[in-house]
Amino acid sequence: MGPGTASAAADGEGNASTRLALAAEEGELGEVRRLLVTPGVDVNCTNEEGRTPLFIAAFWGQVEVVRELLGVQGVQVNRASNDGETPLFQASQNGETEVVRALLAVRGIDINRANNDHWTPLLIAAGEGHTEVVRALLAARGIEVDKADDKRRTPLYFAAENGQTEVVRLLLAAPGINVNKAHRNRATALYVASGEGHVDVVRLLLAAKGINVNKANKYGRTPLYGASRYGHTEVVKELLAVPGININKANENGATPLYVARNGEIESMLRAAGALDIMPRTADERGLLTREGHAPSKKSIAQKLQMNSS
């Protein structure tokens, strides 16, 4: 059931404002135009979820309807749903590039407005890998490229975590991007990309000006530690080639990348680079469970965004 259907059943199809929401959902441009001149119709009417006809049209990618609604005097382009999501947020999340462009052209559009979970249109589009939406948002005046959610996760962090290579490339070219801005547990985009094994993303990040290859999270784990622990051989190769890499930087328990290495090839590469196999202070350091949870696994963007990570 789409975002406009539930209210139609509740309000009755005889109501002009309700019919406007339904027409917006279905992309019935002629009906939308007819209803907009109907006495008493409210272009900003909402259903029980707080969604307007503009929101509903944006959700379904009905770009011609969106343009028609944007031309109505008094339309509230930034009006959010009960979840704090604006039409721009919803179009960005769904990858509706033409709708995003139409909304960005409106004077007064709030491009950085976040939803109730503090996710901006840029953050959600980056995590979902909607490259053209990200490109459009980055070109908008006033875009806050490093604006993070309540866990201090940035668009770059989410794109890196999910292996969105082209999005990462776009973000790294944005003026003022902070490549080392960290999650609240002090994990960086490089750390999470290394731990997930996204080698192409790692290469891009390593080429970024000012990247800190040795920056550790709150548990003392570096990108090399993460890649070694989870068996990402190609990532380890890339990291070892970086001048200034600290191959023996230990975590909070004293375990080095070599000690936690998950396969023989990684062990051999680390030893050849002069790594030390230092005994950690805890006996289970090589175990699959860590204070950050299990080894990385594939999750949907929504799951990752909603995780109560440390």
N, C-alpha and C positions, 0 to 999 in steps of 0.2 A: 504493500500500500504506500502510495507516494505521500509527500508532505501536505498535499491539499485535499486528499480524498476523504479523510476522516471528518473534517469539518463540514463537508458537503452533506454527508449523511445526517449530521447533527442539526444543521441549520435549515436544511430543506432547499431544494434546487430552485424554488421560486424566488429566493432572495437574490437580488442583483449582485450584491457584493460577493456572495458565495459562488454564484455562477461565474463571476469574474475570475476567482481563484481557480475554478475548474477549467475555464477556457485558457488561462495562463499555463496550467499544467499540460494541457493537450496541444498547446501551440496553435490554437484557433485564433489567428490574428484578426479576421473579420469580426468574430464574435466579441473579442476583446475591445475592438474599436466601437462596436455598437453599444456595449455595456458601459464604456467610459463616458458616454454622453447621456446615459440613463439617469434621470433625477434621483438623487439620494445615494448613488453608488459611492463607496468609499475606497479609493485607490490604495489606502493603507490599512484596510481591514485585515484582521488576523484570525487564524484558526486557534484551536486550543493549545497549540504548541508555540503560538506567538509568531507564526510565519505569514508574511504578507504575500499578495499576488506576485510582487517583484521577486521575493525570495523563492517562491515556488517555480517561477519561470526560469530563474537562474539555476536552481537545482536540476531541472530537466534539460537545461541547455537550449531553451527556446529563445534564441538570440533575437529574432524579429519581435517577439512579444516583449522582451526585455527593453529593446530600443523604444517601442511604443510607450511602455509604461514610464520610461525615463523622461519622455517628452511631456508628461502630464504635470501641470503646475501643482506643487505641493507634495509630490511623491517623496517619500523619505528613504533615500538611498542607503543610509547607514542604520536603518531600523533593524534591530537584532531580534532573533527568536528568544524563547525562554532559555535556551542554551548559550545565549550570548553570541550566536553566529549570525553574521550579516550576509546579504546576498553575495558580496565579494568573497567572503570566506567559503561559502558553499560552492560557488563556481570554481574557486581555486582548488578546493578539495577534490572536486569531481573532474578536474582537468578540462573544464569548458573554456577554452582559450578565447573564443570570440566574445563570449559573455563577459569574461574578465576585461577584455579590451574595451568593450562598451561601457562597463562600469567605471573603469579608470579614466575615461574621457569626461566623466561628470564632475563639474565643479563642486568642491566640498566633500568628495569621497574620502573616507578615512581608511587609508591603505594599511595602516598598522594596527587597526582595532582588533583586539584579541577576544576569543570566546571565554567562557567561564573557566576553562582550564588553562587560560593564558597562552593559547596557541594562535598565532597570527596567520593570515592568509599565506604569507611567504613560508612560514614554518611547515604548514601542512602540505603545501604544494611541493616543497623541497623533499619532504619525507616520502611523498607518494611518487616522486619522480616525474612530475609534470613539467617537462623542460620548457615548453613554450610559455606556459603560465608563469614560471619562474622568470623567464626572460622579460616578459611584459611587466611583472611586478618590479623587477630590478631597474627597469627603465623609468619607473614612476618617480616623480619628484617627491622627496621626503621619505623614501623607503628606509626603514631601519633594518639593515641587513643582519645585525647581530642581536636583534631583539629576541630574548629567550623566554621560555615558559617558567613556571614556578619552581622547576628543578634546575633552572639555568641551562637548559638544553637549547641550542641555537639551530637555525636552519642548516648550517654547515654540519653540525653534529648529527642531525637526523639524516641528512643526505649521505653522509659518510657511513653511518651505521647501516643503512639500507643498500649500500653499494650503488648509489645513483651517480654514476661517474660523470655524465654530462651536466647534471645539476651542480655537482661539486666544482666542475670546471667553470661554470658561469659564476658561482658564488665567489670563487677565488679571484675572479677578475673584477669583482665589485669594489669600488673605492672604499677604503676604511675597514675592510673585513679584518677581523681579529682571528687569525688562524689557530691561535692557542687558547681561545676562550674556552673555559672548562665547565662541565657539568658540576652540580653541587658536590659530587664526590671527587672532584678535581680530574675527572677523565676528559681528555680532549678528543677532538675529531680523529686525530691520528691514532690515539689509543684504541678507540672503538672500531675504527676501520681495520686496524691490525688484528685485533682480537676476533673480528668476524671474518678475516681472510680476504678482504676486498683489495686485491693487489693493485688494480688499476687506480683505485681511489688513493691508496697509499702512495703510489708514484706521484700523483698530482700534488698531494699534500707535502711530500718531501721536496718537491720543486718550488714550493711557495716560499716567498721571502719571509724570513724571520721564524720559520717553523722550529719548534723546540722538540727535537727527536727524543730527548731523555726525560721529558716532563712526565712525572708519575702521578697516579691517582692517590687517593687518601690512604690506600693500603701499601703504597710504595711500589706499585706495579707499573712498569714502563711499557711502551708499545712493543719493544723487543721481548719483554717478559710475556705479554699476552700472546703474541704470535708464536713464541716458542712453546708455551703451555698448551695451546690449542692445535698445534701441529700444522701451522700455516707456513710451509717451507718456502714458497715464493716470496712471501712477505718478509720472512727472516732474511732472505738473500738481499732484498732491497734495503732493509734497515742496516745490515752489516756493511753495506757499501757507502754509508753516509759518514763523512768525516766528523769526528768528534763523538761518535756513538759510544756510549758507556756499556760495554758488554757484560760487565760484572755488577751493575747496579742491582742491589738486592731489595726485596720487598721488606715489609715491616717485621717479618719473621726471620729475615736473614737468608731467604732462598734466592738464588740467582737464576737467570734465564736458563743456564745449562742444567741446573738441578731439576727444573720442572719441564724440560724439553720432552715432547711427546713422541718423537721418533728418532731413529738412528741418524738419518740424514741431517736433521737439525743439530743433533749432538755433535756430529762430525764437523759441521760448519762452524759451530761455536768454539769447539776446541781448536780448530785451525786458526781462528781469530784470536786465540789466547784466553778464552773464557775459563773461569774457575768454577769447579763443582763444589760450592760451599754448602755444608750441612745447615739446614734451617733450624730454628729454635723450636718448631713444632713438628711432630712426627707425621702429620697427615698432609703436609704441604703438597705432595704429589697427587693427592686425591682429586676426584672430579668435582667435589663440592668446594666452593670457596665462599668467602664472606660476601661475595657479590652474587652468589647463586650458582646454578649449574653452568656448564660450558655453553657457549652461545648456541642457540637453536633458531630456526626460522620462525618468525612471528609476523602477524599482520601489522601494518602501520598502526592501526587503532590499538592493538594489544601493547605495542611498544610505547605508544604515547601514554597509555593508561597505567603502565607498570609503576608501582611505588618503589622505584629503584633507590638504592642508598645514595 
